[in-house]
Amino acid sequence: MKMVTLGIRWSELFGEHKGDMSDKMRRSRWETWKQLSRDHGRFESIAWWSTPEELCFNCEHCDGDWCRFQSLPCTVSPITTFSNNEIGLACMGIGYRNKQLQFEFK
């Protein structure tokens, strides 16, 4: 596994496939990348990649800037980000589940 650096490719940071590393390891590597970015004053990069789309905030899988459904940052699409370095949705909208619908009325 490649060491986390500022210039690491997304697929190297998270693995080509979800099964390449544990969810916990992916999250740890993400937090390491963000810390390296902070240490080097790259706050705009952190803000860009750590600010989920509005849709994510109402999703039950959203944990801050992390998508638990895909085990990726909310803004990192395994398709568009890995291939073109474009911001996207980790679940591509497919994994969206409105957390408002999870409330039970008694």
Order of alpha helices (4+ residues) and beta strands (2+ residues): alpha-alpha-alpha-alpha-beta-beta-beta-alpha
